[in-house]
């Protein structure tokens, strides 16, 4: 990411210091018109306490309320080994690998700007790939692991933007709008006895995005820039239902002494968010 930012900012500095690249002063200062282009950059997820402390939560009595404890026949907690924010590589929390939050991201975009004096307003639509994903794992006394993974397959946005145009052909702007993405969930476990059924594995969610950037004209019809965005989706509804399968009748997931005969599991956090910094390039008509 440091290399990308260095190259992008260096290109902007060279363009700003070389006004001869623009065909005329008026052209350099005029942002009105349609444009198309693309961007390439780097995306990452925040790791606030709410993220690093995410766990798997259970509904054992089928009342739709999560937070129940899965109990051994003795009444003890079947998930006393604990949880981790990441993907399990073995049957204990010490085997958990943390999420690789950094991912390459690319987008294509099309938009229109309108300039009034030094102020520029406009709208842009975009779409592409962000490759963002994260996991949370639970560990039972069996021992066994249970990992739920969330992945952003593709995403897009419709954003408004507003900014201030400098005489150097530089536009500084803020942006925000509606985001839309396809989120895929998946589940894997080392428990080979119970049966596991997933609900709402794939979901198309609306969210929102906001950020800001700087854009520099390097020719009458061409501009480059750097754009930062924060994007958030709320991915709810993904559930893993556990039934008896080949397990014993007193299996913690189905034991009639403590459950309704089945157990549902979900993640404790619906928030699926990411930050991104991208180098942009646009052709203007």
C-alpha positions as a LaTeX table, in Angstrom:
\begin{tabular}{lrrr}
\hline
Residue & $x$ (\AA) & $y$ (\AA) & $z$ (\AA) \\
\hline
Unk1 & 0.00 & 0.00 & 0.00 \\
Unk2 & 2.90 & 2.39 & 0.79 \\
Unk3 & 4.27 & 1.85 & $-2.72$ \\
Unk4 & 0.88 & 2.55 & $-4.28$ \\
Unk5 & 0.45 & 5.76 & $-2.29$ \\
Unk6 & 3.97 & 6.91 & $-3.09$ \\
Unk7 & 3.48 & 6.38 & $-6.82$ \\
Unk8 & 0.04 & 8.02 & $-6.83$ \\
Unk9 & 1.09 & 11.07 & $-4.84$ \\
Unk10 & 4.27 & 11.39 & $-6.88$ \\
Unk11 & 2.26 & 11.41 & $-10.11$ \\
Unk12 & 0.01 & 14.12 & $-8.72$ \\
Unk13 & 2.97 & 16.24 & $-7.69$ \\
Unk14 & 4.60 & 15.98 & $-11.11$ \\
Unk15 & 1.33 & 16.82 & $-12.85$ \\
Unk16 & 0.71 & 19.83 & $-10.62$ \\
Unk17 & 4.24 & 21.12 & $-11.22$ \\
Unk18 & 3.97 & 20.71 & $-14.98$ \\
Unk19 & 1.10 & 22.88 & $-16.26$ \\
Unk20 & 2.40 & 22.54 & $-19.81$ \\
Unk21 & 0.78 & 19.12 & $-19.90$ \\
Unk22 & $-2.63$ & 20.77 & $-19.95$ \\
Unk23 & $-3.67$ & 22.17 & $-23.32$ \\
Unk24 & $-4.84$ & 25.49 & $-21.87$ \\
Unk25 & $-5.54$ & 27.22 & $-18.58$ \\
Unk26 & $-9.30$ & 27.13 & $-19.21$ \\
Unk27 & $-9.18$ & 23.42 & $-20.00$ \\
Unk28 & $-7.20$ & 22.71 & $-16.84$ \\
Unk29 & $-9.75$ & 24.53 & $-14.69$ \\
Unk30 & $-12.93$ & 23.19 & $-16.33$ \\
Unk31 & $-14.38$ & 20.02 & $-14.78$ \\
Unk32 & $-17.82$ & 20.10 & $-16.38$ \\
Unk33 & $-18.70$ & 17.00 & $-18.42$ \\
Unk34 & $-18.94$ & 13.19 & $-18.38$ \\
Unk35 & $-16.05$ & 10.83 & $-17.69$ \\
Unk36 & $-15.19$ & 7.13 & $-17.46$ \\
Unk37 & $-12.26$ & 5.39 & $-15.87$ \\
Unk38 & $-10.96$ & 2.91 & $-13.35$ \\
Unk39 & $-9.13$ & 2.56 & $-10.08$ \\
Unk40 & $-6.71$ & 0.15 & $-8.45$ \\
Unk41 & $-5.81$ & 0.08 & $-4.80$ \\
Unk42 & $-5.74$ & $-1.59$ & $-1.43$ \\
Unk43 & $-8.53$ & $-2.43$ & 1.00 \\
Unk44 & $-8.39$ & $-3.42$ & 4.65 \\
Unk45 & $-10.74$ & $-4.04$ & 7.56 \\
Unk46 & $-10.74$ & $-2.25$ & 10.92 \\
Unk47 & $-9.74$ & $-4.16$ & 14.01 \\
Unk48 & $-11.59$ & $-2.37$ & 16.77 \\
Unk49 & $-12.48$ & $-4.22$ & 19.97 \\
Unk50 & $-15.89$ & $-5.12$ & 18.56 \\
Unk51 & $-14.11$ & $-6.84$ & 15.66 \\
Unk52 & $-11.33$ & $-8.68$ & 17.48 \\
Unk53 & $-13.74$ & $-9.82$ & 20.22 \\
Unk54 & $-16.33$ & $-11.27$ & 17.84 \\
Unk55 & $-17.45$ & $-14.80$ & 18.74 \\
Unk56 & $-19.98$ & $-17.41$ & 17.64 \\
Unk57 & $-23.32$ & $-17.23$ & 19.47 \\
Unk58 & $-25.97$ & $-19.93$ & 19.94 \\
Unk59 & $-29.75$ & $-20.36$ & 20.14 \\
Unk60 & $-30.44$ & $-23.71$ & 21.80 \\
Unk61 & $-34.20$ & $-23.41$ & 22.48 \\
Unk62 & $-35.27$ & $-22.17$ & 19.01 \\
Unk63 & $-36.80$ & $-18.94$ & 20.35 \\
Unk64 & $-34.80$ & $-16.76$ & 17.95 \\
Unk65 & $-32.77$ & $-15.22$ & 20.75 \\
Unk66 & $-29.04$ & $-15.87$ & 20.71 \\
Unk67 & $-26.64$ & $-15.95$ & 23.65 \\
Unk68 & $-27.54$ & $-19.40$ & 25.01 \\
Unk69 & $-24.87$ & $-21.72$ & 26.35 \\
Unk70 & $-24.30$ & $-25.09$ & 24.66 \\
Unk71 & $-23.98$ & $-27.53$ & 27.56 \\
Unk72 & $-22.32$ & $-30.90$ & 28.06 \\
Unk73 & $-24.42$ & $-33.63$ & 29.72 \\
Unk74 & $-22.78$ & $-32.52$ & 32.99 \\
Unk75 & $-24.11$ & $-28.99$ & 32.46 \\
Unk76 & $-20.65$ & $-27.52$ & 31.80 \\
Unk77 & $-19.97$ & $-25.23$ & 28.81 \\
Unk78 & $-19.26$ & $-27.30$ & 25.68 \\
Unk79 & $-17.39$ & $-24.31$ & 24.21 \\
Unk80 & $-15.18$ & $-23.56$ & 27.20 \\
Unk81 & $-11.99$ & $-23.72$ & 25.05 \\
Unk82 & $-13.16$ & $-20.41$ & 23.57 \\
Unk83 & $-13.30$ & $-18.48$ & 20.31 \\
Unk84 & $-11.06$ & $-16.49$ & 17.98 \\
Unk85 & $-11.48$ & $-13.87$ & 15.27 \\
Unk86 & $-9.89$ & $-15.79$ & 12.41 \\
Unk87 & $-9.75$ & $-19.17$ & 10.72 \\
Unk88 & $-9.11$ & $-22.37$ & 12.70 \\
Unk89 & $-6.22$ & $-24.57$ & 11.59 \\
Unk90 & $-6.75$ & $-27.10$ & 14.39 \\
Unk91 & $-9.05$ & $-27.99$ & 17.25 \\
Unk92 & $-7.82$ & $-25.44$ & 19.83 \\
Unk93 & $-7.79$ & $-21.62$ & 19.89 \\
Unk94 & $-3.99$ & $-21.61$ & 19.79 \\
Unk95 & $-4.21$ & $-22.96$ & 16.21 \\
Unk96 & $-6.24$ & $-19.99$ & 14.99 \\
Unk97 & $-4.77$ & $-17.79$ & 12.28 \\
Unk98 & $-5.74$ & $-14.11$ & 12.32 \\
Unk99 & $-7.56$ & $-12.61$ & 9.36 \\
Unk100 & $-5.43$ & $-11.31$ & 6.51 \\
Unk101 & $-7.20$ & $-8.00$ & 6.32 \\
Unk102 & $-5.33$ & $-6.44$ & 3.41 \\
Unk103 & $-6.66$ & $-7.07$ & $-0.09$ \\
Unk104 & $-6.19$ & $-5.62$ & $-3.57$ \\
Unk105 & $-9.25$ & $-3.76$ & $-4.87$ \\
Unk106 & $-10.22$ & $-2.55$ & $-8.35$ \\
Unk107 & $-13.18$ & $-0.66$ & $-9.77$ \\
Unk108 & $-14.48$ & 0.82 & $-13.03$ \\
Unk109 & $-16.52$ & 4.01 & $-12.90$ \\
Unk110 & $-18.56$ & 6.50 & $-14.92$ \\
Unk111 & $-19.74$ & 9.92 & $-13.82$ \\
Unk112 & $-20.61$ & 13.52 & $-14.56$ \\
Unk113 & $-19.32$ & 16.75 & $-12.99$ \\
Unk114 & $-20.74$ & 20.26 & $-13.15$ \\
Unk115 & $-18.66$ & 23.29 & $-12.22$ \\
Unk116 & $-20.03$ & 26.53 & $-10.76$ \\
Unk117 & $-17.18$ & 28.99 & $-10.25$ \\
Unk118 & $-14.61$ & 27.08 & $-8.26$ \\
Unk119 & $-17.12$ & 24.59 & $-6.88$ \\
Unk120 & $-17.67$ & 21.24 & $-8.55$ \\
Unk121 & $-20.60$ & 18.89 & $-7.92$ \\
Unk122 & $-21.37$ & 15.59 & $-9.59$ \\
Unk123 & $-22.30$ & 11.95 & $-9.39$ \\
Unk124 & $-20.49$ & 8.70 & $-10.13$ \\
Unk125 & $-21.40$ & 5.01 & $-10.32$ \\
Unk126 & $-18.78$ & 2.30 & $-9.88$ \\
Unk127 & $-18.38$ & $-1.43$ & $-9.56$ \\
Unk128 & $-15.66$ & $-4.01$ & $-9.12$ \\
Unk129 & $-13.92$ & $-6.38$ & $-6.72$ \\
Unk130 & $-12.63$ & $-5.77$ & $-3.21$ \\
Unk131 & $-11.69$ & $-9.36$ & $-2.15$ \\
Unk132 & $-12.46$ & $-8.58$ & 1.51 \\
Unk133 & $-13.19$ & $-11.51$ & 3.85 \\
Unk134 & $-13.05$ & $-12.43$ & 7.51 \\
Unk135 & $-13.73$ & $-15.43$ & 9.74 \\
Unk136 & $-14.64$ & $-16.28$ & 13.32 \\
Unk137 & $-14.05$ & $-19.68$ & 14.91 \\
Unk138 & $-15.43$ & $-21.56$ & 17.91 \\
Unk139 & $-13.77$ & $-24.50$ & 19.69 \\
Unk140 & $-15.60$ & $-27.24$ & 21.58 \\
Unk141 & $-14.38$ & $-29.71$ & 24.20 \\
Unk142 & $-14.84$ & $-32.64$ & 21.74 \\
Unk143 & $-12.31$ & $-31.29$ & 20.58 \\
Unk144 & $-13.56$ & $-29.76$ & 17.35 \\
Unk145 & $-13.55$ & $-26.43$ & 15.53 \\
Unk146 & $-16.36$ & $-24.49$ & 13.81 \\
Unk147 & $-15.44$ & $-21.64$ & 11.44 \\
Unk148 & $-17.84$ & $-19.13$ & 9.84 \\
Unk149 & $-16.41$ & $-17.04$ & 6.99 \\
Unk150 & $-17.83$ & $-13.95$ & 5.30 \\
Unk151 & $-16.57$ & $-12.80$ & 1.88 \\
Unk152 & $-17.39$ & $-9.81$ & $-0.32$ \\
Unk153 & $-17.67$ & $-11.26$ & $-3.84$ \\
Unk154 & $-18.21$ & $-7.92$ & $-5.60$ \\
Unk155 & $-19.47$ & $-4.48$ & $-4.75$ \\
Unk156 & $-20.51$ & $-1.20$ & $-6.31$ \\
Unk157 & $-21.75$ & 2.24 & $-5.34$ \\
Unk158 & $-23.67$ & 5.28 & $-6.53$ \\
Unk159 & $-21.96$ & 8.32 & $-5.02$ \\
Unk160 & $-22.38$ & 12.07 & $-5.03$ \\
Unk161 & $-19.29$ & 14.20 & $-4.82$ \\
Unk162 & $-18.59$ & 17.87 & $-4.21$ \\
Unk163 & $-15.31$ & 19.73 & $-4.18$ \\
Unk164 & $-13.22$ & 22.79 & $-4.85$ \\
Unk165 & $-11.23$ & 23.32 & $-8.05$ \\
Unk166 & $-7.84$ & 25.02 & $-7.80$ \\
Unk167 & $-6.26$ & 27.05 & $-10.64$ \\
Unk168 & $-3.62$ & 24.32 & $-11.04$ \\
Unk169 & $-6.20$ & 21.88 & $-12.45$ \\
Unk170 & $-6.51$ & 20.19 & $-9.07$ \\
Unk171 & $-9.83$ & 19.09 & $-7.58$ \\
Unk172 & $-10.19$ & 18.39 & $-3.86$ \\
Unk173 & $-13.49$ & 16.71 & $-3.01$ \\
Unk174 & $-15.61$ & 14.73 & $-0.59$ \\
Unk175 & $-17.91$ & 11.90 & $-1.63$ \\
Unk176 & $-20.60$ & 9.61 & $-0.25$ \\
Unk177 & $-23.56$ & 7.52 & $-1.23$ \\
Unk178 & $-25.25$ & 4.14 & $-1.49$ \\
Unk179 & $-23.21$ & 0.93 & $-1.65$ \\
Unk180 & $-24.36$ & $-2.47$ & $-2.91$ \\
Unk181 & $-22.54$ & $-5.76$ & $-2.64$ \\
Unk182 & $-22.83$ & $-9.53$ & $-2.87$ \\
Unk183 & $-21.72$ & $-11.27$ & 0.30 \\
Unk184 & $-21.07$ & $-15.01$ & 0.50 \\
Unk185 & $-20.93$ & $-16.93$ & 3.77 \\
Unk186 & $-19.44$ & $-20.36$ & 4.32 \\
Unk187 & $-18.98$ & $-22.83$ & 7.13 \\
Unk188 & $-16.43$ & $-25.55$ & 7.88 \\
Unk189 & $-16.02$ & $-27.85$ & 10.89 \\
Unk190 & $-14.01$ & $-30.84$ & 12.06 \\
Unk191 & $-17.16$ & $-32.29$ & 13.70 \\
Unk192 & $-18.14$ & $-35.24$ & 11.53 \\
Unk193 & $-21.05$ & $-36.51$ & 13.64 \\
Unk194 & $-23.70$ & $-33.79$ & 13.67 \\
Unk195 & $-25.49$ & $-32.52$ & 10.57 \\
Unk196 & $-25.06$ & $-28.82$ & 9.67 \\
Unk197 & $-27.44$ & $-26.88$ & 7.42 \\
Unk198 & $-26.68$ & $-23.33$ & 6.28 \\
Unk199 & $-29.35$ & $-20.67$ & 5.68 \\
Unk200 & $-28.86$ & $-17.42$ & 3.69 \\
Unk201 & $-25.39$ & $-18.32$ & 2.48 \\
Unk202 & $-25.44$ & $-15.68$ & $-0.25$ \\
Unk203 & $-26.89$ & $-12.23$ & 0.23 \\
Unk204 & $-27.02$ & $-9.00$ & $-1.75$ \\
Unk205 & $-26.88$ & $-6.13$ & 0.70 \\
Unk206 & $-27.26$ & $-2.38$ & 0.55 \\
Unk207 & $-24.86$ & $-0.30$ & 2.60 \\
Unk208 & $-23.21$ & 3.09 & 2.50 \\
Unk209 & $-19.84$ & 4.56 & 1.61 \\
Unk210 & $-18.08$ & 7.88 & 2.26 \\
Unk211 & $-14.66$ & 9.38 & 1.77 \\
Unk212 & $-12.68$ & 11.97 & $-0.11$ \\
Unk213 & $-9.92$ & 12.45 & $-2.62$ \\
Unk214 & $-7.80$ & 14.62 & $-4.83$ \\
Unk215 & $-7.77$ & 14.61 & $-8.62$ \\
Unk216 & $-5.31$ & 16.27 & $-10.98$ \\
Unk217 & $-5.73$ & 17.01 & $-14.68$ \\
Unk218 & $-2.65$ & 15.97 & $-16.64$ \\
Unk219 & $-4.23$ & 16.75 & $-20.04$ \\
Unk220 & $-7.41$ & 18.37 & $-21.29$ \\
Unk221 & $-9.29$ & 15.05 & $-21.24$ \\
Unk222 & $-7.35$ & 13.01 & $-18.69$ \\
Unk223 & $-7.01$ & 13.11 & $-14.93$ \\
Unk224 & $-5.43$ & 10.98 & $-12.21$ \\
Unk225 & $-6.05$ & 10.95 & $-8.49$ \\
Unk226 & $-6.10$ & 9.27 & $-5.10$ \\
Unk227 & $-9.37$ & 8.29 & $-3.39$ \\
Unk228 & $-10.04$ & 7.11 & 0.17 \\
Unk229 & $-13.36$ & 5.40 & 1.07 \\
Unk230 & $-14.98$ & 3.75 & 4.05 \\
Unk231 & $-17.71$ & 1.22 & 3.16 \\
Unk232 & $-20.08$ & $-0.60$ & 5.48 \\
Unk233 & $-22.61$ & $-3.40$ & 4.98 \\
Unk234 & $-24.83$ & $-5.10$ & 7.57 \\
Unk235 & $-24.81$ & $-8.80$ & 6.76 \\
Unk236 & $-27.45$ & $-10.47$ & 8.90 \\
Unk237 & $-29.48$ & $-13.65$ & 8.59 \\
Unk238 & $-26.72$ & $-16.21$ & 7.97 \\
Unk239 & $-27.41$ & $-19.19$ & 10.26 \\
Unk240 & $-25.93$ & $-22.66$ & 10.71 \\
Unk241 & $-28.48$ & $-25.14$ & 12.08 \\
Unk242 & $-27.13$ & $-28.20$ & 13.91 \\
Unk243 & $-29.11$ & $-31.45$ & 14.16 \\
Unk244 & $-28.24$ & $-34.87$ & 15.58 \\
Unk245 & $-26.88$ & $-36.73$ & 12.58 \\
Unk246 & $-24.79$ & $-39.69$ & 13.77 \\
Unk247 & $-24.14$ & $-38.18$ & 17.20 \\
Unk248 & $-25.42$ & $-39.57$ & 20.49 \\
Unk249 & $-28.83$ & $-38.53$ & 21.79 \\
Unk250 & $-27.18$ & $-36.50$ & 24.58 \\
Unk251 & $-24.93$ & $-34.61$ & 22.17 \\
Unk252 & $-24.63$ & $-30.99$ & 23.43 \\
Unk253 & $-26.24$ & $-29.56$ & 20.27 \\
Unk254 & $-29.39$ & $-31.73$ & 20.57 \\
Unk255 & $-29.57$ & $-32.94$ & 24.18 \\
Unk256 & $-33.28$ & $-32.65$ & 25.15 \\
Unk257 & $-32.26$ & $-31.74$ & 28.72 \\
Unk258 & $-30.84$ & $-28.41$ & 27.53 \\
Unk259 & $-32.05$ & $-27.83$ & 23.95 \\
Unk260 & $-35.18$ & $-28.02$ & 21.83 \\
Unk261 & $-33.53$ & $-30.87$ & 19.90 \\
Unk262 & $-31.54$ & $-28.55$ & 17.63 \\
Unk263 & $-29.13$ & $-25.60$ & 17.92 \\
Unk264 & $-28.60$ & $-22.58$ & 15.67 \\
Unk265 & $-25.33$ & $-20.67$ & 15.48 \\
Unk266 & $-24.51$ & $-17.21$ & 14.15 \\
Unk267 & $-21.78$ & $-14.58$ & 14.35 \\
Unk268 & $-22.18$ & $-11.89$ & 17.00 \\
Unk269 & $-21.45$ & $-9.03$ & 14.58 \\
Unk270 & $-23.43$ & $-8.13$ & 11.46 \\
Unk271 & $-21.04$ & $-5.32$ & 10.53 \\
Unk272 & $-18.95$ & $-5.97$ & 7.43 \\
Unk273 & $-16.84$ & $-2.91$ & 6.76 \\
Unk274 & $-13.65$ & $-1.92$ & 5.01 \\
Unk275 & $-11.37$ & 1.00 & 4.24 \\
Unk276 & $-9.71$ & 1.47 & 0.86 \\
Unk277 & $-7.17$ & 3.75 & $-0.82$ \\
Unk278 & $-7.15$ & 3.70 & $-4.60$ \\
Unk279 & $-5.28$ & 5.35 & $-7.44$ \\
Unk280 & $-7.80$ & 6.60 & $-10.02$ \\
Unk281 & $-7.61$ & 7.49 & $-13.71$ \\
Unk282 & $-10.40$ & 9.10 & $-15.75$ \\
Unk283 & $-10.95$ & 10.04 & $-19.39$ \\
Unk284 & $-13.14$ & 13.12 & $-19.78$ \\
Unk285 & $-15.27$ & 13.84 & $-22.82$ \\
\hline
\end{tabular}
